[in-house]
Amino acid sequence: MNRYDVLVTGGGIAGVSVGYELASDRSVCLLEMEATLAFHTTGRSAAAFLESYGGPIIRQLTVSSRSFFESPPEGFDGPLMTSRPLLWLGPVGADGDIRALEAEVKPLVPSVRLVDPDEALEINPILRREYLELGLLEPGAMELDVSALHQGYVRGLRQRGGAINTSSGVVGLSSVDGMWRAVTRNGDEYEAPVVVNASGAWGDEVAALAGVAPVGLHPLRRTLFMVGAPDGMHVADLPLTGDVGGTFYVKPEGGAQYLCSPADETPSPPCDAKVDELDVAQAIDRIRAATILEARHVRSSWAGLRTFTADRSPIACYEPGSDGFFWLVGQGGYGIQTAPALARVAAALVRHDDLPRDVADRGLEAGHMHRDRLGDKTEPTSH
């Protein structure tokens, strides 16, 4: 029997970051079902740091993560982020949506500002002038190095004495005399008084193994693909640009191509997500209507799962009535940009400590992270 203070299920960004934080004062073992870490959602991220993205809880966690990305601790290869401003587009008839977004995010992100169509076209010359009525610029948005972030947490977890076991999917999980016992697919057994369920789309399935009621996780498929930039145009310094209604976004990748997405949210079971070509075709139509990107040839495409709770905010709490079972799930599409702050919050709650002061000062409370806040809600709100 392998005994630890904490078992963490899942080797994506949530699992390795909370494992890193907890390993500073206790023994940690991380169990990953795949042969490699970050195989699913983490490894398929669009890699952006957007403080105007998501609801209030997400924005509090994102803003509280900026200092980590700007000055990462020793062991993280830097820089972890580089400048990539964000331009939200309000098409004709949607200026009210842009103004509402500005009013909502400005208290935490005072740098955002409205831009008229002419200025928006100066900022991003791939836009079609007739498409746009109003824009919102987030000048402090950044592009993240997801691999460097994830690998930094992995190295740090190991340096702090943590164990990481791949090909170790949990198939049995039971509580015996105050200890959780996990049995993996290959027959290994592990014990710890605390289990942190950071299993992403599989979070409810891991809970079922433990006899814990599901929180109602909703894996939603997101499609991404690469196309060439307009001939003769160097786009490396242009902003990430997205429709405020959530119908598409485009982001320069290097100087000669674009990462594109229809910003789709197609319900899916937990799985190795695959591309639906219809989603790609719909995205191309939307992108052509708003920009001069022709997107005649898709260079590559992939899909990933973004797993949400009903209110689209993460859960980080102990399961009531089930001692030692801790949820860390529901990060949705915000798991990378919120990871540093959310890992510190989750580690504090695992230890029964107060929330980190910087996060609490931005209005986050422990109750905001509890599953009880969902009440009877089961279906995710629209994005």
HELIX and SHEET records of a PDB file:
HELIX    1   1 ILE A   13  LEU A   22  1                                  10    
HELIX    2   2 THR A   42  ARG A   44  5                                   3    
HELIX    3   3 PRO A   56  GLU A   70  1                                  15    
HELIX    4   4 ASP A   95  VAL A  105  1                                  11    
HELIX    5   5 PRO A  117  ILE A  123  1                                   7    
HELIX    6   6 ARG A  129  TYR A  131  5                                   3    
HELIX    7   7 VAL A  146  GLN A  159  1                                  14    
HELIX    8   8 GLY A  200  TRP A  202  5                                   3    
HELIX    9   9 GLY A  203  LEU A  209  1                                   7    
HELIX   10  10 GLU A  277  ALA A  290  1                                  14    
HELIX   11  11 GLY A  335  VAL A  350  1                                  16    
HELIX   12  12 ARG A  357  ALA A  360  1                                   4    
HELIX   13  13 ALA A  366  MET A  369  5                                   4    
HELIX   14  14 ARG A  371  LEU A  374  5                                   4    
SHEET    1   A 4 ASN A   2  ARG A   3  0                                        
SHEET    2   A 4 GLU A 189  ALA A 192  1                                        
SHEET    3   A 4 MET A 179  THR A 184 -1                                        
SHEET    4   A 4 VAL A 170  VAL A 176 -1                                        
SHEET    1   B 6 ALA A 163  ASN A 165  0                                        
SHEET    2   B 6 VAL A  28  LEU A  31  1                                        
SHEET    3   B 6 VAL A   6  THR A   9  1                                        
SHEET    4   B 6 VAL A 194  ASN A 197  1                                        
SHEET    5   B 6 PHE A 325  VAL A 329  1                                        
SHEET    6   B 6 ILE A 315  TYR A 318 -1                                        
SHEET    1   C 3 ALA A  48  PHE A  49  0                                        
SHEET    2   C 3 MET A 142  LEU A 144 -1                                        
SHEET    3   C 3 MET A  81  SER A  83 -1                                        
SHEET    1   D 8 ARG A 113  VAL A 115  0                                        
SHEET    2   D 8 LEU A 132  GLU A 138 -1                                        
SHEET    3   D 8 LEU A  86  PRO A  91 -1                                        
SHEET    4   D 8 LEU A 240  ASP A 243  1                                        
SHEET    5   D 8 TYR A 249  GLU A 253 -1                                        
SHEET    6   D 8 GLN A 257  SER A 261 -1                                        
SHEET    7   D 8 HIS A 218  GLY A 228 -1                                        
SHEET    8   D 8 THR A 266  PRO A 267 -1                                        
SHEET    1   E 8 ARG A 113  VAL A 115  0                                        
SHEET    2   E 8 LEU A 132  GLU A 138 -1                                        
SHEET    3   E 8 LEU A  86  PRO A  91 -1                                        
SHEET    4   E 8 LEU A 240  ASP A 243  1                                        
SHEET    5   E 8 TYR A 249  GLU A 253 -1                                        
SHEET    6   E 8 GLN A 257  SER A 261 -1                                        
SHEET    7   E 8 HIS A 218  GLY A 228 -1                                        
SHEET    8   E 8 VAL A 298  PHE A 308 -1                                        
END                                                                             
